[in-house]
Amino acid sequence: MRIPFAATLALSLLVLGPAAAEDARPSQIECDATKIGARDLAQCLRTGADHADAELAAAVDAAIKSIESRQGLLSSQKARWRRSLSDAQAQWASWRDSECQDVAPFEAGMTAKGGDPRLSCIIDYDAARVASLKARYP
């Protein structure tokens, strides 16, 4: 069973302590390049990115359900809020894709040492977005 990335990040804070956890990104915790070979690392990152995307989709769905359960709002207000959140999520995903596809490879120095920087970027940004959504839409 895979541990959700948000839980992995929280667990790293407990186990590694704040300083070490700040240095370790979710993608590094999930797919440690120092412990697995290049082929396994590539597969781990691919699987991790798919899992992170699925977890993000679930967090967005949960946020939308949270909006529906809010008391004291008109149905039109809830509908507008849902649309606004969906629009914001689409814009965020577009930004993430551009950042991960175009910027992350340059930041990584175009090396494969830590695996595909694009996949690591997706894992890391998705984990941060999931944590943000869960905090804002409990």
N, C-alpha and C positions, 0 to 999 in steps of 0.2 A: 504494500500500500504506500502510495506517495503522500508525503506531507505537503499540504498547501504552502505556497511560497510565503504568504503572509505569516503563517504559523512558523515556517522555517526561520524567517527573519526575527520573529519574536523569540523563538527558542535560542537563536544565536545571541540575542541580547542577554538572556539568562545564563547560558552556558559559557560564552566567551567573555562576557563582560562588555560594558559599553564601548571601551576603546577599541577592542578587537572587532566587535560587531560593526562599528563604524567603518572600519577598513575593509571588511568583507561584504561584497555585494551579494544579493540573492543568487545570482548566476554562479558566483564562485562557491557559495555554500552548497548549492545543488550539484554542481559539476566541477569538482576540484581538479584542476589541470595538473596539480602536483601528485595526485593519487591515481589518475587513470591515463591510459594511453591516448594518442591522437584520435584513433578511430572511435574508441569508446567515448571520448570527449565530444566528438562531432555528433554522435548519436544522442548522447545525454543532452546536449544543447538543443538539438532538434526537438526531442521529446519534451524537454523543459519549456521551450517556447510555445509548443502546442498546448501544453498543460497550463501555462501562464495565461494564454489567450482564453482558454476555456474557463479558468478561474475568474478572469476579468469579466467575461460575458455573464457569468453567474452573479458576480457582484453588482453589475449594472442591473440585471433582472431583479435582484433583491432590493436595490435602491428604488426602482420603479414601484415595486410592491410596497415599500415603505411609504412612498408618496400616497399610494392608494389608501393606506390605513390611517393617514393623518386625519384627525378630527378638526372640525371648525373651518374647513375649507369647502368652497363650492366645487361642484364637479368640474366646472369650467376652469377654475383655478388649478385644480389637480391636473387637468388635461394640458394646460399651458405649461405647468411645471414639468410634466413628463416629456413634453415636446422639447422644452428648453434643455433638460438634462440629456435627452437623446441627441440633440444638435451639438451640445457641448462635448459629448462623448465622441461623436463623429469627428469633430474638429481636433480633439485631443488625439484620437487614433491616427488621423492624418499627420499631425505634427510628429507623433512618435515614429511613424513609419519613415518620414523624411529624415528625422534625427538619426534613426538607427540605420537606415539604408545609406545615407549620404555623409553623415558626420562621424558616426562611430568608427568606421574603418580607418579614417585618418587619425582619430584620437588614439587608436590602438597601435598606430605605427605600421599598419598593413602587414602585421605578422600573424602567423597562425599559432603562436606560442600558447595563448590562452584560449584557443578555439575561435570560432567565427564571432567576431565582435558584433555583428548585426544581430545574431541570435541572443548573445549575452545582453545586449541593449534592450531587446524586447522583453526578456525575462525581468530585467531590473526595473524598467519603467512600468511594466504591468504590475509587478509586486507593489510598487509605490502607489499606483493608481488604485489598486484593490484596497490597500490600507487606508487611503484617503476616503474612498467611497464608504468603507465599513465604519470609519470614524464619523462621517457626516450623516450616514443613513443607518443607524443601529437597528 
